[in-house]
């Protein structure tokens, strides 16, 4: 049994942040009911690649396992009535409608809390409902730009670059996950649910460490540092005669051991490299001094030797190399669910371990009839709902 066994989650989210959150809730045992609109979650079509058997895009498959799937048209009163019945015994509602969308249908938090006082209602939006940007739409890449993340990413002297992964969406999903966990814990004491207001913008701003901290203390506006770290030297990618290697010698002891392994003990006698503040003042000189020694090594071999003496280092691997790596497999971070390869869940718990392989991502509306039946609808009522388009099945 998972840690969240017995927790019922109604998932009205689409795209990434919300589905990422609810997938992890499902991995840890929650009964997640994903409710899609009549047109479906748009990421079902965000391909190629597509799964041949189901036609679902890889993007959708990657964040929607361990959920049951149904479809409702919430524009119809009958569809909203189904949702309200499902919320009767639900613990958590997660949605990412534009602020005001649920209220327009008469099912905003102020209404729901009166009817379901124990419900934890988590809304994920771009900027929230109020403030100068309140109600505006938000997408990961745009928020990366607006929240300053792009300004510190990219090559030195560059104008900024989008992070290759949708970090804002994923981090917002993880923040929602943490908030839901805290709200469930607090409810055990108070007996009351509450509203969680998660925004892409807030989360993106919260990720600006250490750049914001540096700015607050120095007054300087940070810019891109390439692969290097703004506060630590050496902390960068270096070429070798094999794979490139990332070396993170964050303190004087690690730097000394790095020099010993690569045969560069002479650098320890140079005042420019004597301690970390000196190395950080001489970032370029430190890199130039190390490169001739590193060029004689194979990156993979050197990484293993450095890690063996406590110096963090690793070769730069591509995605295929990572998912096939022996440690990735050992840690169950690349798994198969009913013939679908997917990433595992990193939250390992000793008694209530996650199970990322319980249920493959649902087909559109595949569980609509079963969920309606569980909610007490008769066969005739189910047929009427489907016939009217208030509910949709696969």
C-alpha positions in Angstrom: 0.0 0.0 0.0 1.3 3.5 -0.9 1.6 6.4 1.5 -1.5 8.0 -0.1 -3.7 4.8 -0.2 -7.3 5.9 0.4 -6.8 9.4 -0.8 -9.1 10.3 -3.7 -7.9 13.0 -6.1 -10.0 14.7 -8.8 -7.6 15.8 -11.5 -8.9 18.5 -13.8 -5.5 19.5 -15.1 -4.0 19.4 -18.5 -0.6 19.8 -20.2 2.3 19.4 -17.7 2.5 21.0 -14.2 -0.8 19.6 -12.9 -0.4 16.2 -14.5 3.1 15.9 -13.2 1.8 16.5 -9.7 -1.1 14.1 -9.9 1.1 11.4 -11.5 3.3 11.4 -8.4 0.2 11.3 -6.2 -0.9 8.2 -8.1 2.5 6.6 -7.8 2.2 6.9 -4.1 -1.2 5.2 -3.9 -3.8 7.9 -4.4 -6.8 7.1 -6.5 -6.4 9.8 -9.2 -9.4 10.4 -11.5 -8.2 12.4 -14.5 -11.2 14.3 -16.0 -10.6 15.6 -19.5 -12.7 18.1 -21.5 -14.5 16.8 -24.6 -11.5 17.7 -26.8 -9.1 15.8 -24.5 -5.8 16.9 -22.9 -4.1 18.7 -25.8 -0.8 16.8 -25.0 -2.4 13.7 -26.4 -1.5 15.2 -29.8 1.9 16.8 -28.9 4.0 14.5 -31.1 5.6 12.8 -32.8 6.5 10.4 -31.5 3.1 8.6 -31.0 2.4 5.2 -29.5 1.3 3.0 -32.3 -1.3 1.0 -30.4 -3.1 3.9 -28.8 -2.1 7.0 -30.9 -1.2 8.9 -27.7 1.8 11.2 -27.9 4.9 10.5 -25.8 4.3 13.8 -24.0 1.0 12.7 -22.7 2.2 9.2 -21.8 5.1 10.6 -19.8 3.0 12.3 -17.1 -0.3 10.5 -16.9 0.3 7.0 -15.5 -1.5 5.7 -12.4 -4.7 7.5 -13.2 -8.2 6.5 -14.2 -9.5 8.5 -17.1 -12.9 10.0 -17.8 -14.2 12.9 -19.8 -16.9 15.5 -18.9 -18.2 18.7 -20.5 -18.2 21.1 -17.6 -19.9 23.7 -19.8 -23.0 21.6 -19.3 -24.9 21.7 -16.0 -25.1 17.9 -16.1 -21.4 17.6 -16.4 -20.8 19.9 -13.5 -23.3 17.9 -11.4 -21.2 14.8 -12.1 -18.1 16.6 -10.9 -19.9 17.7 -7.7 -21.0 14.1 -7.0 -17.4 12.9 -7.5 -16.2 15.6 -5.0 -18.5 14.3 -2.3 -15.9 11.8 -1.1 -12.8 13.4 -2.7 -9.9 14.6 -0.7 -8.1 16.7 -3.3 -9.1 18.7 -6.4 -6.3 19.8 -8.7 -7.2 22.2 -11.6 -5.4 24.6 -13.9 -8.2 26.6 -15.4 -7.5 30.2 -16.0 -8.4 32.1 -12.8 -12.1 32.8 -12.8 -12.9 29.8 -15.0 -14.3 27.6 -12.2 -16.1 30.7 -10.7 -17.8 31.3 -14.0 -19.4 27.9 -13.8 -20.4 28.4 -10.2 -17.9 25.9 -8.8 -15.1 28.1 -7.6 -13.4 27.6 -4.2 -15.7 29.9 -2.2 -18.7 27.7 -3.4 -17.0 24.4 -3.1 -15.7 25.0 0.5 -19.2 25.4 1.8 -20.3 22.1 0.4 -17.1 20.2 0.9 -15.3 21.7 3.9 -12.6 19.0 4.0 -11.7 19.4 0.3 -8.2 20.5 -0.5 -8.5 22.6 -3.7 -5.2 23.2 -5.5 -5.2 25.7 -8.4 -2.2 26.0 -10.7 -2.1 29.1 -12.9 0.3 31.3 -14.7 0.2 34.4 -12.4 -2.7 34.0 -10.0 -6.0 35.9 -10.0 -4.8 39.3 -8.8 -1.9 41.7 -9.0 -0.5 43.4 -12.2 -0.4 40.1 -14.1 -3.4 38.5 -12.4 -5.5 36.4 -14.7 -3.0 36.4 -17.6 -2.1 33.1 -19.3 1.3 31.6 -18.5 3.4 29.1 -20.3 6.7 27.7 -19.1 9.1 29.3 -21.6 7.4 32.7 -21.4 7.6 32.6 -17.6 11.2 31.6 -17.8 11.8 34.9 -19.6 9.6 37.0 -17.3 10.9 35.5 -14.1 14.6 36.0 -15.0 15.6 32.4 -15.4 16.6 32.9 -19.1 18.7 35.9 -18.1 21.2 33.7 -16.2 21.2 30.7 -18.5 23.4 30.5 -21.6 26.9 31.3 -22.6 28.9 34.1 -21.0 28.1 37.4 -22.6 24.9 36.0 -24.2 21.4 37.4 -23.9 19.9 34.4 -22.2 18.6 31.0 -23.2 15.6 28.9 -22.5 16.3 25.9 -20.2 16.0 22.8 -22.3 13.6 21.1 -19.9 10.3 22.8 -18.9 11.7 23.4 -15.4 9.0 25.9 -14.4 6.1 23.6 -15.2 7.7 20.6 -13.5 8.8 22.6 -10.4 5.3 24.0 -10.1 4.0 20.5 -10.2 6.4 19.5 -7.4 5.5 22.6 -5.4 1.8 21.6 -5.7 2.7 18.1 -4.6 4.4 19.5 -1.5 1.6 21.8 -0.7 -1.0 19.1 -1.0 1.0 16.9 1.3 1.2 19.7 3.9 -2.5 20.4 3.6 -3.4 16.8 4.1 -1.2 16.7 7.2 -2.8 19.9 8.5 -6.3 18.6 7.9 -5.6 15.7 10.3 -5.4 18.4 13.1 -8.0 20.9 12.0 -10.4 18.8 10.0 -10.6 21.5 7.4 -9.5 21.7 3.8 -8.0 24.8 2.2 -7.2 26.5 -1.1 -3.7 26.2 -2.5 -2.7 29.0 -5.0 0.2 27.8 -7.1 1.6 30.0 -9.9 4.3 29.4 -12.5 5.6 32.9 -11.9 6.0 32.5 -8.1 7.7 29.2 -8.5 10.1 30.5 -11.2 11.1 33.4 -9.0 11.7 31.1 -6.1 14.2 29.2 -8.3 16.5 32.2 -8.7 19.0 31.0 -6.2 21.9 31.9 -5.9 21.5 34.7 -8.4 18.9 36.7 -6.4 20.9 36.2 -3.2 24.0 37.4 -4.9 22.1 40.4 -6.3 20.6 41.3 -2.9 24.0 41.4 -1.3 26.1 42.9 -4.1 23.6 45.0 -6.0 25.1 43.6 -9.3 22.8 42.2 -12.0 23.8 38.6 -12.7 24.1 37.3 -16.3 24.7 33.9 -17.9 27.8 32.0 -16.7 27.8 29.2 -19.3 28.4 25.9 -17.6 30.3 27.5 -14.8 28.9 28.3 -11.3 28.8 32.0 -10.2 30.0 31.2 -6.7 32.2 28.1 -7.0 35.5 27.4 -8.9 36.2 25.0 -10.5 32.6 24.0 -11.2 32.4 23.6 -14.9 32.6 21.3 -18.0 36.1 20.5 -19.2 37.2 18.7 -22.4 39.2 15.5 -22.2 40.5 13.2 -24.8 37.2 11.3 -24.4 33.9 12.3 -23.0 33.5 15.8 -21.6 33.5 15.9 -17.9 31.8 18.1 -15.3 34.0 18.7 -12.3 32.6 20.3 -9.1 35.5 20.9 -6.7 33.5 23.0 -4.2 36.1 23.3 -1.4 39.8 23.4 -0.8 40.1 19.7 0.1 38.3 18.6 -3.1 40.5 20.9 -5.2 43.7 19.5 -3.6 42.5 15.9 -4.4 41.6 16.9 -7.9 45.2 18.2 -8.4 46.7 15.1 -6.9 44.7 12.8 -9.2 45.5 14.6 -12.4 49.2 15.3 -11.4 48.7 19.0 -11.0 50.1 19.4 -7.5 52.2 22.4 -8.6 49.0 24.4 -8.8 48.5 24.1 -5.1 51.6 26.3 -4.6 50.2 29.1 -6.8 48.7 31.9 -4.7 45.9 32.3 -7.3 44.6 28.9 -6.5 45.5 28.7 -2.8 42.0 28.8 -1.5 38.4 29.1 -2.8 38.1 32.8 -2.6 41.3 33.1 -4.6 40.2 30.6 -7.2 36.8 32.4 -7.5 38.6 35.7 -8.2 40.7 33.9 -10.9 38.1 31.8 -12.6 39.6 32.0 -16.1 43.1 31.4 -14.8 42.0 28.3 -12.9 40.3 26.8 -15.9 43.3 27.5 -18.2 45.7 26.0 -15.6 43.7 22.8 -15.3 42.9 22.2 -19.0 46.4 20.8 -20.1 46.3 18.2 -17.3 42.7 17.2 -18.1 43.4 16.8 -21.8 45.5 13.8 -21.1 42.6 11.8 -19.5 39.5 10.0 -20.7 36.5 11.7 -19.2 34.7 8.5 -18.0 37.9 7.1 -16.4 38.8 10.4 -14.8 35.2 10.8 -13.4 35.5 7.4 -11.7 38.9 8.2 -10.2 37.7 11.5 -8.9 34.5 10.2 -7.4 36.5 7.5 -5.7 38.4 10.2 -3.7 35.3 12.3 -3.0 35.5 14.8 -5.8 32.1 15.2 -7.5 32.6 14.6 -11.3 30.7 13.0 -14.1 30.8 12.6 -17.8 28.3 14.4 -20.0 25.8 11.8 -21.1 22.9 12.0 -23.6 19.4 10.9 -22.8 19.8 7.4 -24.2 22.9 6.8 -22.2 21.2 8.0 -19.0 18.1 5.8 -19.3 20.3 2.8 -20.2 22.9 3.5 -17.4 23.2 0.6 -14.9 22.6 2.9 -12.0 19.4 4.3 -13.5 18.1 0.8 -13.9 19.2 -0.2 -10.4 17.4 2.8 -8.9 14.3 1.9 -10.9 14.3 5.3 -12.7 13.7 3.8 -16.1 10.9 1.3 -16.0 8.2 -0.3 -18.1 4.5 -0.1 -17.5 2.4 -2.4 -19.5 4.7 -2.2 -22.5 5.3 1.6 -22.1 8.8 2.7 -21.1 8.7 5.6 -18.7 10.7 7.3 -16.0 10.4 6.1 -12.4 9.5 8.0 -9.2 12.5 9.3 -7.2 10.7 9.5 -3.8 11.8 6.2 -2.2 10.1 5.3 1.1 11.0 2.2 3.2 7.5 1.0 4.1 5.2 2.6 1.5 7.3 2.5 -1.6 6.0 4.2 -4.7 4.7 2.0 -7.5 5.0 3.7 -10.8 3.9 0.6 -12.7 0.3 0.1 -11.4 -1.6 1.6 -14.3 -0.6 2.8 -17.7 -1.8 6.2 -18.9 -5.5 6.0 -19.6 -7.1 6.2 -23.0 -9.5 9.1 -23.5 -12.6 8.5 -21.4 -11.7 4.8 -20.9 -13.0 4.7 -17.3 -16.0 7.1 -17.7 -18.7 4.4 -17.3 -17.0 2.6 -14.4 -16.4 5.9 -12.5 -20.0 7.0 -13.0 -21.3 3.6 -11.8 -19.1 3.9 -8.7 -20.6 7.3 -8.1 -24.1 5.7 -8.0 -25.4 6.5 -11.5 -27.7 3.8 -13.0 -27.0 2.3 -16.4 -29.9 4.4 -17.8 -28.5 7.6 -16.3 -25.0 6.8 -17.6 -26.4 6.3 -21.1 -28.3 9.6 -20.9 -25.2 11.5 -19.8 -23.1 10.1 -22.6 -26.0 10.6 -25.1 -26.2 14.2 -24.2 -22.5 14.7 -24.4 -22.2 15.7 -20.7 -19.9 12.7 -20.2 -17.8 11.0 -22.9 -16.4 7.5 -23.1 -13.7 6.1 -25.2 
